[in-house]
Amino acid sequence: MKKENKSIECCEKIMTKGHHHNYGCNNSGAIYGLGVIGALFYFLQSATSFSLVMIGIGKAVFWPAILMFKILTLLQM
């Protein structure tokens, strides 16, 4: 029971000076970062010019938005 209370306390939002903080319960940033690094390797493998490198970096950063756009277009939503 004591362990359950600690996990609830961990995930509660604390409001200080108008800002909401969530400590220790959000790992999606790390997962997104790993995805961006993997996408950078994928897109930059075949880049042979500066413009292709810049396009690859843009694709790597915005790939989740592009993926969702393609999925929603495919599902006609």
PDB file of N, CA, C, O and CB in Angstrom:
ATOM      1  N   MET A   1       0.827  -1.186   0.000  1.00  0.00           N
ATOM      2  CA  MET A   1       0.000   0.000   0.000  1.00  0.00           C
ATOM      3  C   MET A   1       0.876   1.256   0.000  1.00  0.00           C
ATOM      4  O   MET A   1       0.549   2.247  -0.653  1.00  0.00           O
ATOM      5  CB  MET A   1      -0.943  -0.005   1.210  1.00  0.00           C
ATOM      6  N   LYS A   2       1.976   1.207   0.728  1.00  0.00           N
ATOM      7  CA  LYS A   2       2.857   2.353   0.815  1.00  0.00           C
ATOM      8  C   LYS A   2       3.515   2.643  -0.530  1.00  0.00           C
ATOM      9  O   LYS A   2       3.689   3.805  -0.897  1.00  0.00           O
ATOM     10  CB  LYS A   2       3.915   2.124   1.881  1.00  0.00           C
ATOM     11  N   LYS A   3       3.881   1.594  -1.266  1.00  0.00           N
ATOM     12  CA  LYS A   3       4.500   1.748  -2.579  1.00  0.00           C
ATOM     13  C   LYS A   3       3.514   2.400  -3.564  1.00  0.00           C
ATOM     14  O   LYS A   3       3.914   3.231  -4.380  1.00  0.00           O
ATOM     15  CB  LYS A   3       4.973   0.374  -3.117  1.00  0.00           C
ATOM     16  N   GLU A   4       2.242   2.029  -3.489  1.00  0.00           N
ATOM     17  CA  GLU A   4       1.223   2.602  -4.367  1.00  0.00           C
ATOM     18  C   GLU A   4       1.081   4.102  -4.118  1.00  0.00           C
ATOM     19  O   GLU A   4       0.935   4.869  -5.070  1.00  0.00           O
ATOM     20  CB  GLU A   4      -0.130   1.896  -4.156  1.00  0.00           C
ATOM     21  N   ASN A   5       1.120   4.528  -2.867  1.00  0.00           N
ATOM     22  CA  ASN A   5       1.009   5.951  -2.546  1.00  0.00           C
ATOM     23  C   ASN A   5       2.176   6.742  -3.110  1.00  0.00           C
ATOM     24  O   ASN A   5       1.994   7.870  -3.570  1.00  0.00           O
ATOM     25  CB  ASN A   5       0.930   6.150  -1.039  1.00  0.00           C
ATOM     26  N   LYS A   6       3.386   6.162  -3.081  1.00  0.00           N
ATOM     27  CA  LYS A   6       4.549   6.850  -3.621  1.00  0.00           C
ATOM     28  C   LYS A   6       4.411   7.051  -5.122  1.00  0.00           C
ATOM     29  O   LYS A   6       4.765   8.113  -5.634  1.00  0.00           O
ATOM     30  CB  LYS A   6       5.822   6.073  -3.308  1.00  0.00           C
ATOM     31  N   SER A   7       3.901   6.045  -5.843  1.00  0.00           N
ATOM     32  CA  SER A   7       3.751   6.198  -7.290  1.00  0.00           C
ATOM     33  C   SER A   7       2.679   7.225  -7.630  1.00  0.00           C
ATOM     34  O   SER A   7       2.795   7.931  -8.632  1.00  0.00           O
ATOM     35  CB  SER A   7       3.409   4.855  -7.935  1.00  0.00           C
ATOM     36  N   ILE A   8       1.653   7.316  -6.821  1.00  0.00           N
ATOM     37  CA  ILE A   8       0.621   8.330  -7.045  1.00  0.00           C
ATOM     38  C   ILE A   8       1.202   9.718  -6.789  1.00  0.00           C
ATOM     39  O   ILE A   8       0.949  10.653  -7.549  1.00  0.00           O
ATOM     40  CB  ILE A   8      -0.612   8.077  -6.131  1.00  0.00           C
ATOM     41  N   GLU A   9       1.980   9.847  -5.719  1.00  0.00           N
ATOM     42  CA  GLU A   9       2.611  11.138  -5.416  1.00  0.00           C
ATOM     43  C   GLU A   9       3.585  11.532  -6.516  1.00  0.00           C
ATOM     44  O   GLU A   9       3.702  12.708  -6.861  1.00  0.00           O
ATOM     45  CB  GLU A   9       3.340  11.081  -4.061  1.00  0.00           C
ATOM     46  N   CYS A  10       4.285  10.539  -7.068  1.00  0.00           N
ATOM     47  CA  CYS A  10       5.266  10.805  -8.118  1.00  0.00           C
ATOM     48  C   CYS A  10       4.603  11.415  -9.344  1.00  0.00           C
ATOM     49  O   CYS A  10       5.173  12.307  -9.971  1.00  0.00           O
ATOM     50  CB  CYS A  10       5.999   9.519  -8.504  1.00  0.00           C
ATOM     51  N   CYS A  11       3.437  10.962  -9.687  1.00  0.00           N
ATOM     52  CA  CYS A  11       2.800  11.380 -10.922  1.00  0.00           C
ATOM     53  C   CYS A  11       1.832  12.539 -10.761  1.00  0.00           C
ATOM     54  O   CYS A  11       1.213  12.961 -11.738  1.00  0.00           O
ATOM     55  CB  CYS A  11       2.088  10.234 -11.515  1.00  0.00           C
ATOM     56  N   GLU A  12       1.688  13.065  -9.545  1.00  0.00           N
ATOM     57  CA  GLU A  12       0.812  14.211  -9.358  1.00  0.00           C
ATOM     58  C   GLU A  12       1.466  15.467  -9.902  1.00  0.00           C
ATOM     59  O   GLU A  12       2.681  15.636  -9.797  1.00  0.00           O
ATOM     60  CB  GLU A  12       0.461  14.389  -7.879  1.00  0.00           C
ATOM     61  N   LYS A  13       0.679  16.334 -10.473  1.00  0.00           N
ATOM     62  CA  LYS A  13       1.203  17.606 -10.975  1.00  0.00           C
ATOM     63  C   LYS A  13       1.258  18.601  -9.833  1.00  0.00           C
ATOM     64  O   LYS A  13       0.306  18.762  -9.069  1.00  0.00           O
ATOM     65  CB  LYS A  13       0.334  18.154 -12.140  1.00  0.00           C
ATOM     66  N   ILE A  14       2.397  19.261  -9.740  1.00  0.00           N
ATOM     67  CA  ILE A  14       2.614  20.266  -8.700  1.00  0.00           C
ATOM     68  C   ILE A  14       2.550  21.633  -9.350  1.00  0.00           C
ATOM     69  O   ILE A  14       3.247  21.897 -10.330  1.00  0.00           O
ATOM     70  CB  ILE A  14       3.981  20.055  -7.968  1.00  0.00           C
ATOM     71  N   MET A  15       1.715  22.499  -8.807  1.00  0.00           N
ATOM     72  CA  MET A  15       1.564  23.826  -9.397  1.00  0.00           C
ATOM     73  C   MET A  15       2.345  24.840  -8.570  1.00  0.00           C
ATOM     74  O   MET A  15       2.050  25.064  -7.396  1.00  0.00           O
ATOM     75  CB  MET A  15       0.068  24.229  -9.486  1.00  0.00           C
ATOM     76  N   THR A  16       3.350  25.450  -9.204  1.00  0.00           N
ATOM     77  CA  THR A  16       4.123  26.492  -8.536  1.00  0.00           C
ATOM     78  C   THR A  16       4.255  27.672  -9.478  1.00  0.00           C
ATOM     79  O   THR A  16       4.732  27.532 -10.604  1.00  0.00           O
ATOM     80  CB  THR A  16       5.521  25.970  -8.100  1.00  0.00           C
ATOM     81  N   LYS A  17       3.834  28.819  -9.015  1.00  0.00           N
ATOM     82  CA  LYS A  17       3.928  30.064  -9.774  1.00  0.00           C
ATOM     83  C   LYS A  17       3.316  29.947 -11.165  1.00  0.00           C
ATOM     84  O   LYS A  17       3.861  30.482 -12.131  1.00  0.00           O
ATOM     85  CB  LYS A  17       5.373  30.487  -9.890  1.00  0.00           C
ATOM     86  N   GLY A  18       2.202  29.259 -11.271  1.00  0.00           N
ATOM     87  CA  GLY A  18       1.495  29.171 -12.548  1.00  0.00           C
ATOM     88  C   GLY A  18       2.037  28.122 -13.502  1.00  0.00           C
ATOM     89  O   GLY A  18       1.522  27.979 -14.611  1.00  0.00           O
ATOM     90  N   HIS A  19       3.074  27.377 -13.096  1.00  0.00           N
ATOM     91  CA  HIS A  19       3.642  26.358 -13.959  1.00  0.00           C
ATOM     92  C   HIS A  19       3.293  24.975 -13.419  1.00  0.00           C
ATOM     93  O   HIS A  19       3.313  24.751 -12.209  1.00  0.00           O
ATOM     94  CB  HIS A  19       5.169  26.529 -14.076  1.00  0.00           C
ATOM     95  N   HIS A  20       2.976  24.057 -14.314  1.00  0.00           N
ATOM     96  CA  HIS A  20       2.698  22.686 -13.919  1.00  0.00           C
ATOM     97  C   HIS A  20       3.969  21.874 -14.121  1.00  0.00           C
ATOM     98  O   HIS A  20       4.612  21.967 -15.167  1.00  0.00           O
ATOM     99  CB  HIS A  20       1.504  22.087 -14.733  1.00  0.00           C
ATOM    100  N   HIS A  21       4.327  21.085 -13.126  1.00  0.00           N
ATOM    101  CA  HIS A  21       5.504  20.235 -13.209  1.00  0.00           C
ATOM    102  C   HIS A  21       5.083  18.795 -12.995  1.00  0.00           C
ATOM    103  O   HIS A  21       4.226  18.508 -12.158  1.00  0.00           O
ATOM    104  CB  HIS A  21       6.575  20.656 -12.175  1.00  0.00           C
ATOM    105  N   ASN A  22       5.676  17.903 -13.741  1.00  0.00           N
ATOM    106  CA  ASN A  22       5.426  16.477 -13.597  1.00  0.00           C
ATOM    107  C   ASN A  22       6.787  15.815 -13.464  1.00  0.00           C
ATOM    108  O   ASN A  22       7.523  15.701 -14.443  1.00  0.00           O
ATOM    109  CB  ASN A  22       4.603  15.892 -14.813  1.00  0.00           C
ATOM    110  N   TYR A  23       7.123  15.380 -12.260  1.00  0.00           N
ATOM    111  CA  TYR A  23       8.462  14.880 -11.988  1.00  0.00           C
ATOM    112  C   TYR A  23       8.522  13.366 -12.077  1.00  0.00           C
ATOM    113  O   TYR A  23       7.753  12.671 -11.413  1.00  0.00           O
ATOM    114  CB  TYR A  23       8.925  15.336 -10.623  1.00  0.00           C
ATOM    115  N   GLY A  24       9.445  12.846 -12.906  1.00  0.00           N
ATOM    116  CA  GLY A  24       9.794  11.432 -12.903  1.00  0.00           C
ATOM    117  C   GLY A  24       8.810  10.471 -13.523  1.00  0.00           C
ATOM    118  O   GLY A  24       8.978   9.264 -13.345  1.00  0.00           O
ATOM    119  N   CYS A  25       7.809  10.911 -14.226  1.00  0.00           N
ATOM    120  CA  CYS A  25       6.814   9.984 -14.741  1.00  0.00           C
ATOM    121  C   CYS A  25       6.641  10.067 -16.248  1.00  0.00           C
ATOM    122  O   CYS A  25       5.759   9.408 -16.799  1.00  0.00           O
ATOM    123  CB  CYS A  25       5.502  10.235 -14.076  1.00  0.00           C
ATOM    124  N   ASN A  26       7.449  10.850 -16.918  1.00  0.00           N
ATOM    125  CA  ASN A  26       7.263  11.027 -18.345  1.00  0.00           C
ATOM    126  C   ASN A  26       8.542  10.636 -19.066  1.00  0.00           C
ATOM    127  O   ASN A  26       9.547  11.342 -18.980  1.00  0.00           O
ATOM    128  CB  ASN A  26       6.865  12.480 -18.677  1.00  0.00           C
ATOM    129  N   ASN A  27       8.507   9.511 -19.778  1.00  0.00           N
ATOM    130  CA  ASN A  27       9.677   9.037 -20.500  1.00  0.00           C
ATOM    131  C   ASN A  27       9.520   9.192 -22.004  1.00  0.00           C
ATOM    132  O   ASN A  27      10.368   8.709 -22.755  1.00  0.00           O
ATOM    133  CB  ASN A  27       9.947   7.592 -20.158  1.00  0.00           C
ATOM    134  N   SER A  28       8.480   9.838 -22.461  1.00  0.00           N
ATOM    135  CA  SER A  28       8.252   9.944 -23.898  1.00  0.00           C
ATOM    136  C   SER A  28       9.298  10.806 -24.586  1.00  0.00           C
ATOM    137  O   SER A  28       9.566  10.606 -25.771  1.00  0.00           O
ATOM    138  CB  SER A  28       6.876  10.506 -24.164  1.00  0.00           C
ATOM    139  N   GLY A  29       9.894  11.754 -23.882  1.00  0.00           N
ATOM    140  CA  GLY A  29      10.942  12.589 -24.462  1.00  0.00           C
ATOM    141  C   GLY A  29      12.164  11.764 -24.831  1.00  0.00           C
ATOM    142  O   GLY A  29      12.773  11.981 -25.879  1.00  0.00           O
ATOM    143  N   ALA A  30      12.522  10.823 -23.974  1.00  0.00           N
ATOM    144  CA  ALA A  30      13.666   9.958 -24.258  1.00  0.00           C
ATOM    145  C   ALA A  30      13.377   9.049 -25.446  1.00  0.00           C
ATOM    146  O   ALA A  30      14.248   8.828 -26.288  1.00  0.00           O
ATOM    147  CB  ALA A  30      14.023   9.118 -23.025  1.00  0.00           C
ATOM    148  N   ILE A  31      12.174   8.529 -25.517  1.00  0.00           N
ATOM    149  CA  ILE A  31      11.794   7.654 -26.629  1.00  0.00           C
ATOM    150  C   ILE A  31      11.778   8.447 -27.929  1.00  0.00           C
ATOM    151  O   ILE A  31      12.245   7.958 -28.957  1.00  0.00           O
ATOM    152  CB  ILE A  31      10.410   7.006 -26.374  1.00  0.00           C
ATOM    153  N   TYR A  32      11.248   9.662 -27.894  1.00  0.00           N
ATOM    154  CA  TYR A  32      11.245  10.517 -29.083  1.00  0.00           C
ATOM    155  C   TYR A  32      12.674  10.841 -29.510  1.00  0.00           C
ATOM    156  O   TYR A  32      12.983  10.837 -30.702  1.00  0.00           O
ATOM    157  CB  TYR A  32      10.460  11.819 -28.813  1.00  0.00           C
ATOM    158  N   GLY A  33      13.550  11.121 -28.538  1.00  0.00           N
ATOM    159  CA  GLY A  33      14.949  11.419 -28.839  1.00  0.00           C
ATOM    160  C   GLY A  33      15.645  10.251 -29.518  1.00  0.00           C
ATOM    161  O   GLY A  33      16.387  10.440 -30.482  1.00  0.00           O
ATOM    162  N   LEU A  34      15.409   9.050 -29.022  1.00  0.00           N
ATOM    163  CA  LEU A  34      15.993   7.867 -29.664  1.00  0.00           C
ATOM    164  C   LEU A  34      15.452   7.694 -31.075  1.00  0.00           C
ATOM    165  O   LEU A  34      16.185   7.296 -31.980  1.00  0.00           O
ATOM    166  CB  LEU A  34      15.710   6.606 -28.834  1.00  0.00           C
ATOM    167  N   GLY A  35      14.185   7.988 -31.263  1.00  0.00           N
ATOM    168  CA  GLY A  35      13.597   7.905 -32.603  1.00  0.00           C
ATOM    169  C   GLY A  35      14.218   8.911 -33.553  1.00  0.00           C
ATOM    170  O   GLY A  35      14.464   8.603 -34.719  1.00  0.00           O
ATOM    171  N   VAL A  36      14.473  10.120 -33.055  1.00  0.00           N
ATOM    172  CA  VAL A  36      15.096  11.159 -33.881  1.00  0.00           C
ATOM    173  C   VAL A  36      16.516  10.746 -34.263  1.00  0.00           C
ATOM    174  O   VAL A  36      16.926  10.924 -35.410  1.00  0.00           O
ATOM    175  CB  VAL A  36      15.112  12.519 -33.134  1.00  0.00           C
ATOM    176  N   ILE A  37      17.268  10.193 -33.308  1.00  0.00           N
ATOM    177  CA  ILE A  37      18.636   9.756 -33.607  1.00  0.00           C
ATOM    178  C   ILE A  37      18.629   8.632 -34.637  1.00  0.00           C
ATOM    179  O   ILE A  37      19.434   8.637 -35.569  1.00  0.00           O
ATOM    180  CB  ILE A  37      19.350   9.292 -32.321  1.00  0.00           C
ATOM    181  N   GLY A  38      17.732   7.679 -34.476  1.00  0.00           N
ATOM    182  CA  GLY A  38      17.620   6.598 -35.460  1.00  0.00           C
ATOM    183  C   GLY A  38      17.227   7.118 -36.826  1.00  0.00           C
ATOM    184  O   GLY A  38      17.757   6.667 -37.842  1.00  0.00           O
ATOM    185  N   ALA A  39      16.294   8.072 -36.858  1.00  0.00           N
ATOM    186  CA  ALA A  39      15.878   8.656 -38.130  1.00  0.00           C
ATOM    187  C   ALA A  39      17.015   9.445 -38.770  1.00  0.00           C
ATOM    188  O   ALA A  39      17.152   9.448 -39.994  1.00  0.00           O
ATOM    189  CB  ALA A  39      14.660   9.558 -37.928  1.00  0.00           C
ATOM    190  N   LEU A  40      17.828  10.112 -37.960  1.00  0.00           N
ATOM    191  CA  LEU A  40      18.989  10.832 -38.502  1.00  0.00           C
ATOM    192  C   LEU A  40      19.939   9.862 -39.201  1.00  0.00           C
ATOM    193  O   LEU A  40      20.391  10.121 -40.316  1.00  0.00           O
ATOM    194  CB  LEU A  40      19.735  11.592 -37.378  1.00  0.00           C
ATOM    195  N   PHE A  41      20.235   8.751 -38.545  1.00  0.00           N
ATOM    196  CA  PHE A  41      21.095   7.753 -39.191  1.00  0.00           C
ATOM    197  C   PHE A  41      20.482   7.258 -40.491  1.00  0.00           C
ATOM    198  O   PHE A  41      21.179   7.108 -41.495  1.00  0.00           O
ATOM    199  CB  PHE A  41      21.344   6.572 -38.250  1.00  0.00           C
ATOM    200  N   TYR A  42      19.178   7.003 -40.472  1.00  0.00           N
ATOM    201  CA  TYR A  42      18.505   6.480 -41.662  1.00  0.00           C
ATOM    202  C   TYR A  42      18.540   7.488 -42.817  1.00  0.00           C
ATOM    203  O   TYR A  42      18.897   7.133 -43.940  1.00  0.00           O
ATOM    204  CB  TYR A  42      17.053   6.115 -41.328  1.00  0.00           C
ATOM    205  N   PHE A  43      18.172   8.734 -42.544  1.00  0.00           N
ATOM    206  CA  PHE A  43      18.071   9.733 -43.604  1.00  0.00           C
ATOM    207  C   PHE A  43      19.431  10.269 -44.066  1.00  0.00           C
ATOM    208  O   PHE A  43      19.567  10.697 -45.212  1.00  0.00           O
ATOM    209  CB  PHE A  43      17.214  10.878 -43.134  1.00  0.00           C
ATOM    210  N   LEU A  44      20.434  10.250 -43.188  1.00  0.00           N
ATOM    211  CA  LEU A  44      21.725  10.827 -43.554  1.00  0.00           C
ATOM    212  C   LEU A  44      22.679   9.818 -44.200  1.00  0.00           C
ATOM    213  O   LEU A  44      23.751  10.200 -44.669  1.00  0.00           O
ATOM    214  CB  LEU A  44      22.375  11.418 -42.332  1.00  0.00           C
ATOM    215  N   GLN A  45      22.305   8.546 -44.231  1.00  0.00           N
ATOM    216  CA  GLN A  45      23.149   7.530 -44.858  1.00  0.00           C
ATOM    217  C   GLN A  45      23.430   7.832 -46.316  1.00  0.00           C
ATOM    218  O   GLN A  45      24.554   7.676 -46.795  1.00  0.00           O
ATOM    219  CB  GLN A  45      22.502   6.175 -44.741  1.00  0.00           C
ATOM    220  N   SER A  46      22.408   8.260 -47.004  1.00  0.00           N
ATOM    221  CA  SER A  46      22.540   8.444 -48.455  1.00  0.00           C
ATOM    222  C   SER A  46      22.656   9.913 -48.861  1.00  0.00           C
ATOM    223  O   SER A  46      22.613  10.226 -50.051  1.00  0.00           O
ATOM    224  CB  SER A  46      21.355   7.821 -49.160  1.00  0.00           C
ATOM    225  N   ALA A  47      22.803  10.813 -47.896  1.00  0.00           N
ATOM    226  CA  ALA A  47      22.912  12.241 -48.217  1.00  0.00           C
ATOM    227  C   ALA A  47      24.284  12.519 -48.834  1.00  0.00           C
ATOM    228  O   ALA A  47      25.321  12.223 -48.239  1.00  0.00           O
ATOM    229  CB  ALA A  47      22.693  13.119 -46.942  1.00  0.00           C
ATOM    230  N   THR A  48      24.268  13.090 -50.032  1.00  0.00           N
ATOM    231  CA  THR A  48      25.519  13.362 -50.740  1.00  0.00           C
ATOM    232  C   THR A  48      25.782  14.857 -50.909  1.00  0.00           C
ATOM    233  O   THR A  48      26.832  15.242 -51.424  1.00  0.00           O
ATOM    234  CB  THR A  48      25.497  12.694 -52.099  1.00  0.00           C
ATOM    235  N   SER A  49      24.854  15.694 -50.488  1.00  0.00           N
ATOM    236  CA  SER A  49      25.052  17.132 -50.605  1.00  0.00           C
ATOM    237  C   SER A  49      24.498  17.816 -49.353  1.00  0.00           C
ATOM    238  O   SER A  49      23.776  17.211 -48.561  1.00  0.00           O
ATOM    239  CB  SER A  49      24.369  17.685 -51.890  1.00  0.00           C
ATOM    240  N   PHE A  50      24.852  19.083 -49.199  1.00  0.00           N
ATOM    241  CA  PHE A  50      24.400  19.853 -48.043  1.00  0.00           C
ATOM    242  C   PHE A  50      22.881  19.950 -48.000  1.00  0.00           C
ATOM    243  O   PHE A  50      22.283  19.855 -46.928  1.00  0.00           O
ATOM    244  CB  PHE A  50      25.011  21.249 -48.066  1.00  0.00           C
ATOM    245  N   SER A  51      22.257  20.138 -49.151  1.00  0.00           N
ATOM    246  CA  SER A  51      20.798  20.269 -49.168  1.00  0.00           C
ATOM    247  C   SER A  51      20.125  18.961 -48.747  1.00  0.00           C
ATOM    248  O   SER A  51      19.093  18.989 -48.075  1.00  0.00           O
ATOM    249  CB  SER A  51      20.314  20.686 -50.568  1.00  0.00           C
ATOM    250  N   LEU A  52      20.692  17.820 -49.132  1.00  0.00           N
ATOM    251  CA  LEU A  52      20.120  16.539 -48.705  1.00  0.00           C
ATOM    252  C   LEU A  52      20.332  16.308 -47.209  1.00  0.00           C
ATOM    253  O   LEU A  52      19.499  15.678 -46.556  1.00  0.00           O
ATOM    254  CB  LEU A  52      20.741  15.384 -49.506  1.00  0.00           C
ATOM    255  N   VAL A  53      21.434  16.811 -46.665  1.00  0.00           N
ATOM    256  CA  VAL A  53      21.651  16.724 -45.217  1.00  0.00           C
ATOM    257  C   VAL A  53      20.601  17.552 -44.486  1.00  0.00           C
ATOM    258  O   VAL A  53      20.036  17.089 -43.495  1.00  0.00           O
ATOM    259  CB  VAL A  53      23.078  17.205 -44.841  1.00  0.00           C
ATOM    260  N   MET A  54      20.332  18.757 -44.951  1.00  0.00           N
ATOM    261  CA  MET A  54      19.338  19.618 -44.308  1.00  0.00           C
ATOM    262  C   MET A  54      17.939  19.010 -44.409  1.00  0.00           C
ATOM    263  O   MET A  54      17.173  19.058 -43.447  1.00  0.00           O
ATOM    264  CB  MET A  54      19.353  21.018 -44.940  1.00  0.00           C
ATOM    265  N   ILE A  55      17.607  18.446 -45.552  1.00  0.00           N
ATOM    266  CA  ILE A  55      16.307  17.778 -45.717  1.00  0.00           C
ATOM    267  C   ILE A  55      16.223  16.582 -44.780  1.00  0.00           C
ATOM    268  O   ILE A  55      15.181  16.345 -44.169  1.00  0.00           O
ATOM    269  CB  ILE A  55      16.093  17.327 -47.190  1.00  0.00           C
ATOM    270  N   GLY A  56      17.315  15.823 -44.660  1.00  0.00           N
ATOM    271  CA  GLY A  56      17.349  14.665 -43.764  1.00  0.00           C
ATOM    272  C   GLY A  56      17.147  15.056 -42.314  1.00  0.00           C
ATOM    273  O   GLY A  56      16.439  14.369 -41.577  1.00  0.00           O
ATOM    274  N   ILE A  57      17.767  16.160 -41.895  1.00  0.00           N
ATOM    275  CA  ILE A  57      17.590  16.633 -40.516  1.00  0.00           C
ATOM    276  C   ILE A  57      16.137  17.057 -40.287  1.00  0.00           C
ATOM    277  O   ILE A  57      15.557  16.754 -39.245  1.00  0.00           O
ATOM    278  CB  ILE A  57      18.552  17.817 -40.213  1.00  0.00           C
ATOM    279  N   GLY A  58      15.557  17.753 -41.255  1.00  0.00           N
ATOM    280  CA  GLY A  58      14.148  18.158 -41.137  1.00  0.00           C
ATOM    281  C   GLY A  58      13.223  16.957 -41.060  1.00  0.00           C
ATOM    282  O   GLY A  58      12.295  16.936 -40.251  1.00  0.00           O
ATOM    283  N   LYS A  59      13.467  15.968 -41.888  1.00  0.00           N
ATOM    284  CA  LYS A  59      12.645  14.751 -41.852  1.00  0.00           C
ATOM    285  C   LYS A  59      12.801  14.025 -40.526  1.00  0.00           C
ATOM    286  O   LYS A  59      11.823  13.520 -39.975  1.00  0.00           O
ATOM    287  CB  LYS A  59      13.019  13.814 -43.006  1.00  0.00           C
ATOM    288  N   ALA A  60      14.027  13.968 -40.008  1.00  0.00           N
ATOM    289  CA  ALA A  60      14.265  13.263 -38.755  1.00  0.00           C
ATOM    290  C   ALA A  60      13.532  13.924 -37.594  1.00  0.00           C
ATOM    291  O   ALA A  60      13.008  13.232 -36.721  1.00  0.00           O
ATOM    292  CB  ALA A  60      15.756  13.201 -38.461  1.00  0.00           C
ATOM    293  N   VAL A  61      13.490  15.242 -37.573  1.00  0.00           N
ATOM    294  CA  VAL A  61      12.848  15.956 -36.472  1.00  0.00           C
ATOM    295  C   VAL A  61      11.322  15.878 -36.576  1.00  0.00           C
ATOM    296  O   VAL A  61      10.631  15.734 -35.568  1.00  0.00           O
ATOM    297  CB  VAL A  61      13.302  17.422 -36.455  1.00  0.00           C
ATOM    298  N   PHE A  62      10.807  15.975 -37.800  1.00  0.00           N
ATOM    299  CA  PHE A  62       9.354  16.044 -37.980  1.00  0.00           C
ATOM    300  C   PHE A  62       8.721  14.741 -38.431  1.00  0.00           C
ATOM    301  O   PHE A  62       7.566  14.750 -38.859  1.00  0.00           O
ATOM    302  CB  PHE A  62       9.025  17.104 -38.967  1.00  0.00           C
ATOM    303  N   TRP A  63       9.435  13.611 -38.353  1.00  0.00           N
ATOM    304  CA  TRP A  63       8.867  12.365 -38.842  1.00  0.00           C
ATOM    305  C   TRP A  63       7.587  11.931 -38.113  1.00  0.00           C
ATOM    306  O   TRP A  63       6.728  11.336 -38.763  1.00  0.00           O
ATOM    307  CB  TRP A  63       9.890  11.286 -38.728  1.00  0.00           C
ATOM    308  N   PRO A  64       7.397  12.188 -36.799  1.00  0.00           N
ATOM    309  CA  PRO A  64       6.123  11.782 -36.192  1.00  0.00           C
ATOM    310  C   PRO A  64       4.924  12.524 -36.794  1.00  0.00           C
ATOM    311  O   PRO A  64       3.864  11.932 -36.998  1.00  0.00           O
ATOM    312  CB  PRO A  64       6.169  12.021 -34.686  1.00  0.00           C
ATOM    313  N   ALA A  65       5.095  13.805 -37.072  1.00  0.00           N
ATOM    314  CA  ALA A  65       3.997  14.576 -37.666  1.00  0.00           C
ATOM    315  C   ALA A  65       3.706  14.089 -39.084  1.00  0.00           C
ATOM    316  O   ALA A  65       2.546  13.978 -39.478  1.00  0.00           O
ATOM    317  CB  ALA A  65       4.337  16.084 -37.679  1.00  0.00           C
ATOM    318  N   ILE A  66       4.747  13.803 -39.838  1.00  0.00           N
ATOM    319  CA  ILE A  66       4.566  13.301 -41.203  1.00  0.00           C
ATOM    320  C   ILE A  66       3.892  11.938 -41.175  1.00  0.00           C
ATOM    321  O   ILE A  66       2.997  11.662 -41.973  1.00  0.00           O
ATOM    322  CB  ILE A  66       5.921  13.214 -41.940  1.00  0.00           C
ATOM    323  N   LEU A  67       4.333  11.081 -40.243  1.00  0.00           N
ATOM    324  CA  LEU A  67       3.739   9.749 -40.108  1.00  0.00           C
ATOM    325  C   LEU A  67       2.253   9.840 -39.776  1.00  0.00           C
ATOM    326  O   LEU A  67       1.439   9.147 -40.386  1.00  0.00           O
ATOM    327  CB  LEU A  67       4.471   8.947 -39.026  1.00  0.00           C
ATOM    328  N   MET A  68       1.894  10.690 -38.814  1.00  0.00           N
ATOM    329  CA  MET A  68       0.479  10.832 -38.452  1.00  0.00           C
ATOM    330  C   MET A  68      -0.333  11.395 -39.611  1.00  0.00           C
ATOM    331  O   MET A  68      -1.468  10.969 -39.825  1.00  0.00           O
ATOM    332  CB  MET A  68       0.330  11.735 -37.222  1.00  0.00           C
ATOM    333  N   PHE A  69       0.219  12.339 -40.362  1.00  0.00           N
ATOM    334  CA  PHE A  69      -0.476  12.885 -41.518  1.00  0.00           C
ATOM    335  C   PHE A  69      -0.753  11.782 -42.542  1.00  0.00           C
ATOM    336  O   PHE A  69      -1.858  11.687 -43.075  1.00  0.00           O
ATOM    337  CB  PHE A  69       0.348  14.020 -42.155  1.00  0.00           C
ATOM    338  N   LYS A  70       0.248  10.959 -42.810  1.00  0.00           N
ATOM    339  CA  LYS A  70       0.080   9.869 -43.782  1.00  0.00           C
ATOM    340  C   LYS A  70      -0.953   8.856 -43.304  1.00  0.00           C
ATOM    341  O   LYS A  70      -1.778   8.393 -44.091  1.00  0.00           O
ATOM    342  CB  LYS A  70       1.420   9.166 -44.035  1.00  0.00           C
ATOM    343  N   ILE A  71      -0.912   8.510 -42.020  1.00  0.00           N
ATOM    344  CA  ILE A  71      -1.873   7.536 -41.484  1.00  0.00           C
ATOM    345  C   ILE A  71      -3.292   8.089 -41.547  1.00  0.00           C
ATOM    346  O   ILE A  71      -4.213   7.389 -41.967  1.00  0.00           O
ATOM    347  CB  ILE A  71      -1.515   7.164 -40.030  1.00  0.00           C
ATOM    348  N   LEU A  72      -3.474   9.346 -41.131  1.00  0.00           N
ATOM    349  CA  LEU A  72      -4.824   9.933 -41.163  1.00  0.00           C
ATOM    350  C   LEU A  72      -5.322  10.117 -42.600  1.00  0.00           C
ATOM    351  O   LEU A  72      -6.520   9.998 -42.860  1.00  0.00           O
ATOM    352  CB  LEU A  72      -4.833  11.289 -40.431  1.00  0.00           C
ATOM    353  N   THR A  73      -4.412  10.405 -43.528  1.00  0.00           N
ATOM    354  CA  THR A  73      -4.804  10.505 -44.928  1.00  0.00           C
ATOM    355  C   THR A  73      -5.231   9.146 -45.459  1.00  0.00           C
ATOM    356  O   THR A  73      -6.221   9.036 -46.182  1.00  0.00           O
ATOM    357  CB  THR A  73      -3.656  11.069 -45.772  1.00  0.00           C
ATOM    358  N   LEU A  74      -4.477   8.107 -45.095  1.00  0.00           N
ATOM    359  CA  LEU A  74      -4.810   6.759 -45.526  1.00  0.00           C
ATOM    360  C   LEU A  74      -6.160   6.316 -44.968  1.00  0.00           C
ATOM    361  O   LEU A  74      -6.938   5.657 -45.657  1.00  0.00           O
ATOM    362  CB  LEU A  74      -3.720   5.784 -45.099  1.00  0.00           C
ATOM    363  N   LEU A  75      -6.433   6.683 -43.715  1.00  0.00           N
ATOM    364  CA  LEU A  75      -7.701   6.312 -43.088  1.00  0.00           C
ATOM    365  C   LEU A  75      -8.846   7.262 -43.483  1.00  0.00           C
ATOM    366  O   LEU A  75      -9.992   7.056 -43.082  1.00  0.00           O
ATOM    367  CB  LEU A  75      -7.540   6.300 -41.568  1.00  0.00           C
ATOM    368  N   GLN A  76      -8.534   8.284 -44.259  1.00  0.00           N
ATOM    369  CA  GLN A  76      -9.499   9.276 -44.734  1.00  0.00           C
ATOM    370  C   GLN A  76     -10.241   9.937 -43.576  1.00  0.00           C
ATOM    371  O   GLN A  76     -11.469  10.027 -43.585  1.00  0.00           O
ATOM    372  CB  GLN A  76     -10.499   8.625 -45.689  1.00  0.00           C
ATOM    373  N   MET A  77      -9.501  10.387 -42.600  1.00  0.00           N
ATOM    374  CA  MET A  77     -10.092  11.065 -41.446  1.00  0.00           C
ATOM    375  C   MET A  77      -9.926  12.548 -41.563  1.00  0.00           C
ATOM    376  O   MET A  77     -10.362  13.290 -40.682  1.00  0.00           O
ATOM    377  CB  MET A  77      -9.474  10.576 -40.150  1.00  0.00           C
TER     378      MET A  77
END
